Amino acid sequence: MNKVVNVDLTGGLIGLFFEAPAYKLANVIARHNAEGWYVVQVIPSKSGNIMLYVMRILLLILTLLLYTTSNGYYIIFRKEIAPEGYPPGGQGTLPHCPACGENVLPSDSFCEHCGTKLG
């Protein structure tokens, strides 16, 4: 399973002096890693929208150069989900076929590998 997270950054003097992009990215990645998500790719978010650029300049002027929005990053995360019947995260062991020793699902009636009837 995949998900995309948008990391917004702050511009202006506040963003210049009080917000480090690398620190903010590291915090977002660490928080999602703790939930079992792994980074696949980090993509800078860029917009070619001229109105967005004009609005950012106006906001910067209105706040006396203190604050404006800024382009951030998109982070693509991946999480491995175990198929139904398999233990989550590789915990525990799966039942084995008594004839061939291959892993079988707990719900299987027959071994897919050798055709032996299971318990």
Stockholm file with secondary structure:
# STOCKHOLM 1.0

chainA/1-119         MNKVVNVDLTGGLIGLFFEAPAYKLANVIARHNAEGWYVVQVIPSKSGNIMLYVMRILLLILTLLLYTTSNGYYIIFRKEIAPEGYPPGGQGTLPHCPACGENVLPSDSFCEHCGTKLG
#=GR chainA/1-119 SS CEEEEEEEEEEHHHHHHHCCHHHHHHHHHHHHHHTTCEEEEEEECCCCCHHHHHHHHHHHHHTTTSCEEEEEEEEEEECCCCCTTSCGGGCSCCCBCTTTCCBCCTTCSBCTTTCCBCC
#=GC SS_cons         CEEEEEEEEEEHHHHHHHCCHHHHHHHHHHHHHHTTCEEEEEEECCCCCHHHHHHHHHHHHHTTTSCEEEEEEEEEEECCCCCTTSCGGGCSCCCBCTTTCCBCCTTCSBCTTTCCBCC
//
